[in-house]
Amino acid sequence: MTTTIRTARNAALIALLGATAATGLAAQTMPAADQGEVLTTVYGSLPPLAEMTEGPKVSGIISARKGSRLQITADDGTVTMVTLHPETEIRTRGGFLGIGNKTFDQTALINGLPVIVKTGQFGEGLVASEVRFTSDDRQIAAMIRGGTQQQFGEQGAAIKQNAAATEALRGRLGDIDKYNLKSTTNVYFDTGKAVLSPAAKNELCLAAQQAGANENSLMLVLGYTDTTGSQEVNQALSEKRAAAVVNHLQQVCKWKPYRMLTPTGMATADPAADNSTPAGRAQNRRVSVNVLVSKALDGQ
C-alpha cells in the first residue's frame, strides 16, 4: 500500500526522522533554503535492492539519524533523506564493518560522519545500497560526539554551580566597591611575549591556593608592558598577558570565574621601575595579580 502525504518541509523532516524502523521510508533531495512544500511518500516493506533502479550518489555529513533514516547534508547545504536497507553494505577503506550482507553494524553511522552513499531509487525516495567512509573520519566523529556530550554535561553543572555562587557573592557584597588589598603576585614576561614561564605558572597556582583560604577573596588581574613598541602594540600585548594569566588561574589553578574581577590591560601605565634601563624594563613586563577582600567582609 502507498499513501501520499503533502506537508510543510519542517513537518516532513519530523515525520521522516520519527518513523519506525520496521517500514521503508525515503524522501527526495531538498535544498536547505527551500521553504516550500515537499512531497513525502510512505511505503511498506522495502523490496530487495536488486529490484531497484540505480539512484544518484550522495555525499555529505550525517546531520541527523533516526532508526534507519539518515539525513545527509552536502557542502552546499542541500539536504537528502536516505533510508538504510537490511542489505545496505557499510564499508570503510579497511573493509566491511560486518560479516556478510546482513550482519553489518549500522550503528557505525553516527551524526557528524562524512559519508559517500550509493543509492537505489524506490518511488520518489532513495535507499542506500552502499555507505562508504574512512576509519579516521569515523573515529573523529565518535570522539567529537563523546567529548561534546561529556563537556556539555560538565559545563552545564559548572555553569549552574557558578551562577549560584555568583548570586551568593553578590548578596554578600551588595553595592560595596571598596576593598582591602591582601596580597599581590607579579609574574614576568620576555620582551614582546605573552607566554607564561614554568616558574610563573607555579607562582600563580600558589597565589590561588593561598587566596582560596578566604572565601571572600577576589582577584584583580592587570597586565603591563615596558615602553618598547607603539602604544597600540603595548595595549594589545598587555591584554594578552592578562588573559594568559586569567586562563591559567581558572583552567589549571582552578580559581573560580565568579571570583575574578574583569582583567585589564594597562599597557605602559603605572611602571614598576625605570624604563630607561634593561633591568627596569624587565620589571615592567609583568602581570599583577591582586587579591582583594571587601572592607565590609574583611575578617569574617
N, C-alpha and C positions, 0 to 999 in steps of 0.2 A: 504494500500500500504506500502511496506517496501523497503527502499533504503539503501544500504550498502556503506559506505564511508571508505577508508583506508587512514589514515593520520598520521602525526608525533604526538608524545604524547602531546606536548605542544599545538599544534593546536587543538587536540581533546578536551583538557580541556577547551580551549576557546570556542569551539563550544558547549560543554555541558553546560557551565555556561551562555552562551549568548542566548540560545534558548528561545523561548517564552513559557509562562506557559500553553498555550492552548493545546499543544500537549504533549504526553508522551515521555520521553527520559530517558534511563538508560545506564550505562556502566559497563563493567566487572571490577573486582578488579585489580589495577595496582600497583606494587611495586614502591615506590618513586624513587628508584635508577635506574629504568628501563629506558634506553634511546632508546629503540627500538620503533617499531610501535605498535599501538593498533588498534583494530577494533571497530569502533563506529557505532552503528545501530540506525537509526532514525525511530520512529514509529508514527502511527497516534494515535487517541484517545485510552486511556488505557481501557482494559476490566475490569469488576468487579474483586475485589481481590479474590473472591471465585473461580474464574475460573483459578487462577494462582497456580502453584505448589509452595510448601514451599521452600524458599531460605535460605541462611545462616544468622546467627545472626551477626550483625556488631556492634562493639564497638569502640568508639574513640571520638574525639573532632570535632565539626563542624568547618572546616577550611575555607570554602567558601560556599556561597549560592547565587543563582540567581533564583528568582521565585520559582518554585517547585523543583529545583535541589539542592541537598545537596552534598557537598564533605566532607567525613568523613576521618580523619587521625588517624590511630591507633598509639599505643605507639611505635611500631616498625617502624613507618614511612610509612606503607602501606596506600595507598590512595584508597578509594572506592567511586564511584559515585552512589547515590541513588536518585530515583525520588519519590516525595510525590504524593500520590493518593488522590482524593477527599474523599475516605473512610478511609484514614490513621487515626488511633487513636493516640492521643498525650496524654500521661499520666505522671503524677508525683505521688509521694507517697501519695499526698493529694487527688488524684482522677483525673477525667478528667478536662482539661482546658476549654473545650466547653461543649455544651449540645447536646447529640446525635452524631451520626457518621458524620454528615455533617455540624455541626455548631461549630466545634472546632476552635481554634485560631492557625493557622500555623505560625503566626508572632512571636510566642514564641520561635521559633527555630532560635537562633541567633549565630553569629560567636563566637567561644570560649566555647560553651556549651558542656560539656561531655554528650554523649547520648549512649543508647543501642537501636539498631534498629532491629526489626524483619522484614524480607523481604519476598517478593514473587518473583519468577523467571518469567520474561517475556522476552522471547527470550534469548539474551545474557546479558540482563540487570537486575537490581534489583529495585524493587518497595517497598517502605516502607509500611508495614501493621500496624506496631505499633512503636512509638518512646517513649522511657521512659527516664526520667531524674529526678533528685531531685530538689525540690524547692530551696534549698540552692545554688546548682550549678547554677541554672538559675539566681538567684539574684546576685551572684558574677559575672557571665559573663556580666550581664547588667551593673553592677557598673563599671566593668573594661572598657567596651566599652564606656560608657558615660564619665567616668573620663578621659580616654585616649584621646577621641575626644576633650574634653574641654582643657586638658593640652596641646595637640598639638597646638590648636588654640592660647592659651595664650602664650605658649613658642615661637611659630612662630612669633607672634607680638613682643614679648620681644626681641628675637634674632635680628630682623630687627632694632628695636629701638636702642639696644645696639651697633650693628655694625655701625650704622650711627653716634652715639655719639662717639664711639671709633675713627672713622676716623676724626671727627671734633677735638677731643682732640689731636690726633697725629699731625694734622695740626698746632695746636697752639704750641705744644711742640717742634716739629722738632727734631733735634738731641741733644737738650739740656739735660744734665744729672746732672745738679747742682740744688739743691733745698734748699729752706729755711724751717727749721723745725718750724712749727707754734704751735704745742702742742703735748703732749704725755700723754696717759692714760694707766696706768698699772692695770691689773686685776690679782688676785692671786688665787692659787690652793692649794688643800691639797696634802700631800706627795703621789707621785705615781699616782695622778688622773689628768684627763683632762676634768672634769665636771665643767661647769660654775655655780657659785652660783647665787641666785636671785639678790644679790647686784651687782655682776659683770655684769649681763645682763642689769640692769638698767643703769650702768655707760657706757656701750658700746653704747647703744642707745642715751644717752645724748651726748656722744662724736660725734656720727654720725650726730646728729641734728645740733650741733654747727659747725662741719666741713662742712656740706652741705650748709651753708650760703655763702661759697665761691665756685663758680662753677669751679674754677681751682684747688681745693684741691684734693690730692690723699692720700691714706692710705698705709702705710707700716707696716705689722704685723710681729713681731718677737717673737718666743716662747723660753722660757728658763726653766731650771731646777736648783735645787741645786745639790750638789755633791753626794747625796745618790744614790747608784746603779752604774752600769757599764756605760761606755761611749756609748755603743750600745743602752742600755735601755734608757738612758737620751736623746740620739738623737731622737729616735722614740717618746718618750714622749713629747719632745719639739715640734715636728712636729704635734702631735695630739692636743696639746694645741693651737697651732697657727691655725690649721684647725677648731677647735671648735669655736674660736673667729671669724674667717672669715665667717663661716657658719651663725653664729648668726647675724653678721653685715649685711650680704646680705639677709638672709631669714626673719629675724624679724625686724631689724632696717632699711631695705630697702636701704642699701648702694649699689650703682650700681656697678656691677662687673667690668666695664671698668674703674672705678676709684680706683681699688685695685691693687697695685703692688704685685708682686709674694711674698707670705708669706714664711718665712724661719724659720726652727728650729735651734736654736743656742746652744742647749744642755747647758753646764755649762759655756759657754763663757760669757764675759762681766758681771761678777757678780755685782749686785747692793749693796751687803753687804757681810760681812764676813761669810763664810760657816761653820766656827767653832762653831757658836752658833745657837741655835734653832731660835732665832729672825732673825738672818741674813739669815738662810736658807729659812725662810718663805718669806722674801722679794725677794729671788731669784727664787722662784717658781711662775713665772709670765709670762704674755704675754704683750708685749709693743705695743701699737697702736700709731703709729706716723703719724701725719698729716703734709703733705709736700705740698709746692707750688713751682713750678719752679721759679727761680730767675727772669727769663725774663717776667713772668706773675704776679709776686707778686705785689699787689697794683692795679691791673687792675679790 
